[in-house]
Amino acid sequence: MYASGCSDGMPDPQPLRIIHCFRSPIGGIFRHVRDLAEAHARQGHEVGIVCDSTTGGSYEDALFDEIRPFLALGLVRLPIRRSIGPADFAAMWKSYKEIRSLQPDILHGHGAKGGALARIIGSALRVNRYCVARLYSPHGGSLHYSRAKPSGKIVFLLERLQEYLTDAIVFVCDFERQTYEAKVGKPKTRSERIYNGIDDRDFETVYARADAVDFLYIGMLRDLKGPDLFIDAFARTERAIGRPLSAMMIGDGPQKDEYEQMMLERGLGRRIEMLPAMKARDAFAFTRNVVVPSRAESMPYIVLEALAARKPVIAARVGGIPEILGTQNAALATPSDAQSLAEVMTAAMTEKNWATKVMPEAGIFKAAFATSTMSASMMRLYRQLVPEKVTGRGTPAKNP
C-alpha cells in the first residue's frame, strides 16, 4: 500500500511544501538537495532546508546564497553532530519546532542523520494529527559501515527500526539498494530507485585550457575518496609512459597535509598542483582527464558532471559508477588498486581516440541523468505519498 495514510483521493495540483533535512552541506548530498530544491521551486512548490551549521566554509556559503532565492520555506542551520550523542536531542527538539511551524507536506531526509530527523519529526507531527509524508535517501552514508563490527550492527539495527517511521526510501542507484538489502535487509516499506541528475546547463562542453594538466582529482581530501591512490597511480603512469606528466588536485579535507607530504617524498611536488575547492565546471577547464579513485561511493556527482562536460572519466569500479559508465567499460579500474588505475590512465594517454571509444554516448547519458528526469520522478513519488492536497495546513492524518 503506497499511500502515506494522510488521506484518500486523487492527486491535487496545488503546490507542495517540501523540507529537505540533511547534516553536512558539502559534497553530493548538498548538490542533490540544491538541484531538487531549485527544480521543484521553479515548478511553483515551496521548499525549505534544515542542515548543520558547523560544517562547510566560504565555498558552501556561496552555494547557499545561490539557492536561497528558491527557498520559500527558508534555510534553517543548527548544530548537528556527525556521531550519535546527547547533543542529538537538542538538535531534534530545535528542528521539530522549526519544522512544525512550517507545516510541510513532505519531509525528505538525506543521509543517516537527515533521515533520522525527517522520520522522527515527521512521525511526531503525525501523532499530533498533521499530514506529512516521510522519505529517506541513504546516499551511501551509514551503508559504508561493516556488518562485522559492533558499530555497524547498531547502525543497521537503527536503520531497520526507522523503516516503521518511513513512507518511502529513495535509492540513488541500484548499487545503493543492493547494499541496503545486504546490510539492513529488504525494505519493509515502499522503495524507489531514482538516479541523480544534473541541470541542462551542465551539459555544455568545457574545453581544456592551453595549459591544461593531464589528470585531475577533485573532491574531499580523505582516504575514502582515494587521493593517495591518485598520487600513487600518477607516479606509476609516468614510469609506464617514460616521461613527466602533469596533474592537479582540487579540494579540501582533513588529510590535505598528508597528501602534500606524500607528493614531496615522491618528488612530485612540481608536477601535481593543489588548489582549494571550487565549482566542478570551473575545475574541468584545467584538465584533459578526470580521475575518480574512490574506495567507496554511492552515485558520485563528479562522474555525472565530468561526463556532461564531455570530459573523459577514469574511475574505480565502486558504487553506482558502473551504472553510469557501463559495467564492462574500459575506463573502470579495480578498487583500491593503484596499479590498475595507472593502467587505465596510461591507456588514456597512449591509445588513439581512447575517450571516443570508451565514454558513454552523449544523448543516451543525458536522457538518463538529467535533473528534469530526476525531479519529475521525485515529484511523482511525492504526489503519490500525499494523494490529496487541501488548502488548510495541519490537515488531520487518518493513520498517524
KOLMIMAR-882414 format. One line per 10 residues: number of its first residue (from 1); their letters; for each residue x, y, z of C-alpha. Coordinates in nm, 3 decimals, always signed. Example, Ala and Ser with C-alpha at 12.3 -4.5 7.8 and 13.67 -1.06 7.14 Angstrom:
BEGIN
1) as) +1.230 -0.450 +0.780 | +1.367 -0.106 +0.714;
This chain:
BEGIN
1) myasgcsdgm) +0.000 +0.000 +0.000 | +0.174 +0.313 -0.123 | -0.024 +0.599 +0.031 | +0.119 +0.755 +0.345 | -0.210 +0.728 +0.529 | -0.272 +1.103 +0.532 | -0.587 +1.098 +0.322 | -0.766 +0.928 +0.034 | -0.834 +1.065 -0.312 | -0.679 +1.169 -0.642;
11) pdpqplriih) -0.370 +1.391 -0.669 | -0.437 +1.763 -0.634 | -0.246 +2.018 -0.845 | -0.180 +2.253 -0.555 | +0.185 +2.327 -0.471 | +0.353 +2.112 -0.209 | +0.552 +2.235 +0.092 | +0.877 +2.035 +0.090 | +1.154 +2.037 +0.351 | +1.487 +1.862 +0.296;
21) cfrspiggif) +1.682 +1.757 +0.607 | +2.049 +1.659 +0.599 | +2.357 +1.701 +0.814 | +2.661 +1.820 +0.624 | +2.622 +2.085 +0.349 | +2.913 +1.954 +0.143 | +2.956 +1.702 -0.135 | +2.697 +1.501 -0.325 | +2.409 +1.525 -0.077 | +2.424 +1.904 -0.084;
31) rhvrdlaeah) +2.434 +1.904 -0.464 | +2.140 +1.662 -0.479 | +1.927 +1.875 -0.247 | +2.014 +2.200 -0.426 | +1.914 +2.055 -0.762 | +1.584 +1.917 -0.631 | +1.504 +2.238 -0.444 | +1.563 +2.459 -0.748 | +1.375 +2.231 -0.988 | +1.070 +2.199 -0.764;
41) arqghevgiv) +1.070 +2.569 -0.670 | +1.065 +2.658 -1.040 | +0.754 +2.440 -1.068 | +0.582 +2.650 -0.803 | +0.638 +2.435 -0.494 | +0.757 +2.580 -0.164 | +1.088 +2.437 -0.046 | +1.300 +2.466 +0.266 | +1.625 +2.320 +0.404 | +1.732 +2.211 +0.753;
51) cdsttggsye) +2.101 +2.124 +0.793 | +2.412 +2.152 +1.009 | +2.569 +2.489 +1.092 | +2.916 +2.366 +1.193 | +3.041 +2.224 +0.861 | +3.121 +2.398 +0.537 | +3.308 +2.719 +0.470 | +3.303 +3.017 +0.237 | +3.260 +2.795 -0.068 | +2.945 +2.635 +0.079;
61) dalfdeirpf) +2.819 +2.975 +0.196 | +2.834 +3.094 -0.165 | +2.633 +2.789 -0.274 | +2.370 +2.866 -0.011 | +2.349 +3.222 -0.143 | +2.278 +3.082 -0.490 | +1.997 +2.854 -0.374 | +1.843 +3.092 -0.117 | +1.606 +3.263 -0.369 | +1.443 +2.922 -0.428;
71) lalglvrlpi) +1.382 +2.850 -0.059 | +1.037 +2.992 +0.012 | +1.030 +2.799 +0.343 | +1.373 +2.928 +0.435 | +1.709 +2.787 +0.542 | +1.750 +2.661 +0.899 | +2.103 +2.581 +1.016 | +2.175 +2.442 +1.363 | +2.448 +2.221 +1.515 | +2.405 +1.857 +1.408;
81) rrsigpadfa) +2.698 +1.635 +1.502 | +2.827 +1.352 +1.284 | +2.833 +1.097 +1.567 | +2.535 +0.989 +1.776 | +2.526 +1.155 +2.120 | +2.325 +1.353 +2.377 | +2.351 +1.668 +2.161 | +2.115 +1.500 +1.914 | +1.821 +1.556 +2.149 | +1.873 +1.933 +2.142;
91) amwksykeir) +1.911 +1.930 +1.764 | +1.597 +1.718 +1.730 | +1.390 +1.948 +1.952 | +1.505 +2.266 +1.776 | +1.443 +2.108 +1.436 | +1.098 +1.991 +1.546 | +0.992 +2.341 +1.650 | +1.120 +2.494 +1.325 | +0.964 +2.230 +1.102 | +0.631 +2.226 +1.289;
101) slqpdilhgh) +0.592 +2.600 +1.228 | +0.641 +2.546 +0.852 | +0.370 +2.275 +0.830 | +0.529 +2.074 +0.545 | +0.358 +1.818 +0.325 | +0.689 +1.639 +0.258 | +0.983 +1.577 +0.491 | +1.270 +1.428 +0.291 | +1.574 +1.318 +0.493 | +1.912 +1.264 +0.326;
111) gakggalari) +2.191 +1.063 +0.486 | +2.167 +0.889 +0.823 | +2.127 +1.200 +1.042 | +1.896 +1.377 +0.797 | +1.691 +1.061 +0.763 | +1.651 +1.034 +1.138 | +1.544 +1.398 +1.170 | +1.288 +1.374 +0.891 | +1.134 +1.046 +1.002 | +1.123 +1.105 +1.377;
121) igsalrvnry) +0.996 +1.461 +1.344 | +0.754 +1.362 +1.071 | +0.617 +1.086 +1.291 | +0.581 +1.328 +1.584 | +0.386 +1.563 +1.361 | +0.157 +1.282 +1.255 | +0.094 +1.185 +1.617 | -0.019 +1.546 +1.656 | -0.256 +1.498 +1.361 | -0.057 +1.673 +1.091;
131) cvarlysphg) -0.046 +1.524 +0.742 | +0.316 +1.482 +0.630 | +0.495 +1.221 +0.420 | +0.833 +1.091 +0.545 | +1.103 +0.998 +0.292 | +1.461 +0.881 +0.334 | +1.753 +0.874 +0.089 | +2.060 +0.692 +0.234 | +2.317 +0.844 -0.009 | +2.577 +0.587 +0.098;
141) gslhysrakp) +2.642 +0.724 +0.448 | +2.563 +0.457 +0.705 | +2.589 +0.188 +0.435 | +2.969 +0.222 +0.443 | +2.973 +0.054 +0.786 | +3.069 -0.314 +0.817 | +2.822 -0.572 +0.942 | +3.110 -0.748 +1.118 | +3.171 -0.458 +1.359 | +2.953 -0.369 +1.660;
151) sgkivfller) +2.914 -0.012 +1.536 | +2.781 -0.141 +1.205 | +2.534 -0.376 +1.373 | +2.396 -0.089 +1.580 | +2.367 +0.142 +1.280 | +2.190 -0.120 +1.068 | +1.951 -0.204 +1.351 | +1.861 +0.164 +1.379 | +1.809 +0.177 +1.003 | +1.573 -0.119 +1.023;
161) lqeyltdaiv) +1.374 +0.023 +1.314 | +1.328 +0.356 +1.138 | +1.158 +0.184 +0.846 | +0.845 +0.179 +1.062 | +0.856 +0.560 +1.052 | +0.915 +0.576 +0.676 | +0.671 +0.615 +0.387 | +0.935 +0.564 +0.115 | +1.307 +0.502 +0.079 | +1.465 +0.655 -0.231;
171) fvcdferqty) +1.787 +0.498 -0.357 | +2.005 +0.694 -0.600 | +2.132 +0.381 -0.777 | +2.086 +0.003 -0.787 | +2.414 -0.046 -0.602 | +2.282 +0.153 -0.307 | +1.963 -0.052 -0.300 | +2.158 -0.379 -0.315 | +2.392 -0.266 -0.037 | +2.097 -0.168 +0.182;
181) eakvgkpktr) +1.931 -0.505 +0.127 | +2.255 -0.690 +0.205 | +2.332 -0.496 +0.525 | +1.994 -0.383 +0.658 | +1.752 -0.615 +0.481 | +1.494 -0.582 +0.206 | +1.290 -0.268 +0.281 | +0.959 -0.333 +0.453 | +0.826 -0.003 +0.326 | +0.797 +0.135 -0.025;
191) seriyngidd) +1.128 +0.189 -0.206 | +1.223 +0.353 -0.537 | +1.539 +0.393 -0.741 | +1.574 +0.744 -0.881 | +1.909 +0.828 -1.036 | +2.085 +1.153 -0.952 | +2.052 +1.411 -1.226 | +2.226 +1.732 -1.330 | +2.090 +2.050 -1.485 | +2.072 +2.114 -1.859;
201) rdfetvyara) +2.322 +2.399 -1.822 | +2.580 +2.144 -1.704 | +2.561 +1.957 -2.035 | +2.769 +2.216 -2.218 | +3.120 +2.112 -2.319 | +3.402 +2.253 -2.107 | +3.708 +2.286 -2.327 | +4.055 +2.237 -2.182 | +4.281 +2.538 -2.147 | +4.604 +2.551 -2.346;
211) davdflyigm) +4.798 +2.476 -2.026 | +4.560 +2.203 -1.905 | +4.705 +1.918 -1.699 | +4.683 +1.554 -1.798 | +4.484 +1.437 -1.494 | +4.257 +1.598 -1.235 | +4.142 +1.477 -0.895 | +3.857 +1.685 -0.749 | +3.683 +1.611 -0.422 | +3.730 +1.565 -0.050;
221) lrdlkgpdlf) +4.089 +1.513 +0.063 | +4.040 +1.198 +0.270 | +4.143 +0.837 +0.214 | +3.788 +0.717 +0.144 | +3.794 +0.919 -0.179 | +4.137 +0.786 -0.280 | +4.369 +1.089 -0.322 | +4.660 +0.867 -0.211 | +4.570 +0.618 -0.485 | +4.564 +0.903 -0.735;
231) idafartera) +4.915 +1.017 -0.639 | +5.050 +0.661 -0.648 | +4.883 +0.585 -0.983 | +5.011 +0.911 -1.132 | +5.371 +0.817 -1.045 | +5.321 +0.469 -1.193 | +5.174 +0.617 -1.511 | +5.478 +0.842 -1.555 | +5.707 +0.541 -1.525 | +5.500 +0.340 -1.772;
241) igrplsammi) +5.497 +0.617 -2.032 | +5.856 +0.719 -1.968 | +5.812 +1.094 -1.945 | +5.692 +1.357 -1.696 | +5.315 +1.423 -1.682 | +5.105 +1.688 -1.509 | +4.820 +1.668 -1.261 | +4.609 +1.875 -1.028 | +4.425 +1.803 -0.703 | +4.136 +2.034 -0.615;
251) gdgpqkdeye) +3.955 +2.017 -0.284 | +3.977 +2.048 +0.092 | +3.977 +1.792 +0.369 | +4.132 +1.661 +0.689 | +4.423 +1.480 +0.522 | +4.546 +1.753 +0.289 | +4.883 +1.782 +0.467 | +4.939 +1.406 +0.438 | +4.893 +1.413 +0.061 | +5.120 +1.714 +0.022;
261) qmmlerglgr) +5.387 +1.527 +0.217 | +5.333 +1.216 +0.005 | +5.392 +1.418 -0.313 | +5.705 +1.578 -0.175 | +5.852 +1.242 -0.071 | +5.798 +1.107 -0.423 | +5.936 +1.416 -0.593 | +5.600 +1.506 -0.748 | +5.553 +1.846 -0.586 | +5.617 +2.039 -0.907;
271) riemlpamka) +5.405 +1.816 -1.130 | +5.093 +1.786 -0.910 | +4.942 +2.121 -0.816 | +4.695 +2.155 -0.527 | +4.412 +2.411 -0.525 | +4.124 +2.472 -0.281 | +3.767 +2.363 -0.351 | +3.592 +2.524 -0.647 | +3.298 +2.454 -0.874 | +3.348 +2.141 -1.080;
281) rdafaftrnv) +3.285 +2.311 -1.415 | +3.550 +2.571 -1.335 | +3.792 +2.293 -1.243 | +3.728 +2.095 -1.563 | +3.891 +2.363 -1.776 | +4.221 +2.284 -1.604 | +4.238 +1.923 -1.729 | +4.208 +1.675 -2.012 | +4.104 +1.375 -1.796 | +3.915 +1.344 -1.466;
291) vvpsraesmp) +4.016 +1.064 -1.228 | +3.779 +0.930 -0.957 | +3.985 +0.682 -0.748 | +3.735 +0.639 -0.461 | +3.744 +0.337 -0.232 | +3.368 +0.366 -0.179 | +3.091 +0.564 -0.345 | +2.718 +0.564 -0.399 | +2.633 +0.768 -0.709 | +2.902 +1.039 -0.728;
301) yivlealaar) +2.802 +1.367 -0.891 | +3.156 +1.435 -1.005 | +3.130 +1.150 -1.259 | +2.799 +1.286 -1.391 | +2.931 +1.642 -1.407 | +3.250 +1.541 -1.586 | +3.070 +1.333 -1.847 | +2.815 +1.610 -1.905 | +3.106 +1.850 -1.966 | +3.245 +1.595 -2.217;
311) kpviaarvgg) +3.548 +1.518 -2.003 | +3.689 +1.164 -2.018 | +3.649 +0.990 -1.681 | +3.879 +0.727 -1.530 | +3.726 +0.572 -1.220 | +3.737 +0.290 -0.971 | +3.473 +0.022 -1.015 | +3.282 +0.115 -0.699 | +2.925 +0.205 -0.606 | +2.699 +0.318 -0.886;
321) ipeilgtqna) +2.982 +0.429 -1.117 | +2.948 +0.117 -1.339 | +2.578 +0.204 -1.379 | +2.688 +0.534 -1.531 | +2.977 +0.419 -1.749 | +2.864 +0.062 -1.819 | +2.969 -0.244 -1.621 | +3.235 -0.356 -1.869 | +3.372 -0.012 -1.953 | +3.750 +0.000 -2.008;
331) alatpsdaqs) +3.767 +0.322 -1.804 | +3.693 +0.131 -1.483 | +3.981 +0.026 -1.258 | +3.996 -0.230 -0.979 | +3.902 -0.061 -0.647 | +4.188 +0.030 -0.410 | +4.443 -0.078 -0.673 | +4.686 +0.195 -0.781 | +4.842 -0.027 -1.048 | +4.505 -0.097 -1.211;
341) laevmtaamt) +4.423 +0.273 -1.202 | +4.762 +0.354 -1.357 | +4.700 +0.109 -1.640 | +4.378 +0.289 -1.733 | +4.548 +0.628 -1.705 | +4.827 +0.501 -1.930 | +4.575 +0.380 -2.188 | +4.404 +0.720 -2.185 | +4.737 +0.886 -2.264 | +4.868 +0.643 -2.524;
351) eknwatkvmp) +4.575 +0.485 -2.712 | +4.441 +0.679 -3.010 | +4.081 +0.801 -2.968 | +4.060 +0.630 -2.629 | +3.791 +0.864 -2.493 | +3.576 +0.839 -2.805 | +3.578 +0.460 -2.782 | +3.502 +0.421 -2.409 | +3.288 +0.716 -2.294 | +2.904 +0.686 -2.299;
361) eagifkaafa) +2.707 +0.825 -2.593 | +2.605 +1.181 -2.501 | +2.234 +1.162 -2.588 | +2.168 +0.838 -2.400 | +2.361 +0.966 -2.100 | +2.164 +1.291 -2.082 | +1.827 +1.115 -2.107 | +1.912 +0.903 -1.803 | +2.088 +1.157 -1.581 | +1.923 +1.497 -1.634;
371) tstmsasmmr) +1.778 +1.691 -1.340 | +1.448 +1.713 -1.525 | +1.423 +1.332 -1.520 | +1.522 +1.312 -1.151 | +1.292 +1.590 -1.030 | +0.993 +1.462 -1.227 | +1.033 +1.111 -1.085 | +1.068 +1.252 -0.734 | +0.760 +1.470 -0.770 | +0.553 +1.174 -0.889;
381) lyrqlvpekv) +0.657 +0.990 -0.573 | +0.578 +1.292 -0.352 | +0.231 +1.321 -0.508 | +0.159 +0.953 -0.456 | +0.254 +0.983 -0.089 | +0.035 +1.291 -0.041 | -0.257 +1.186 -0.265 | -0.488 +1.471 -0.170 | -0.370 +1.824 -0.107 | -0.613 +2.063 +0.062;
391) tgrgtpaknp) -0.583 +2.434 +0.128 | -0.569 +2.425 +0.507 | -0.238 +2.341 +0.673 | -0.219 +2.098 +0.959 | -0.462 +1.856 +0.793 | -0.558 +1.573 +1.028 | -0.392 +1.242 +0.943 | -0.612 +0.932 +0.946 | -0.338 +0.692 +1.050 | -0.067 +0.875 +1.249;
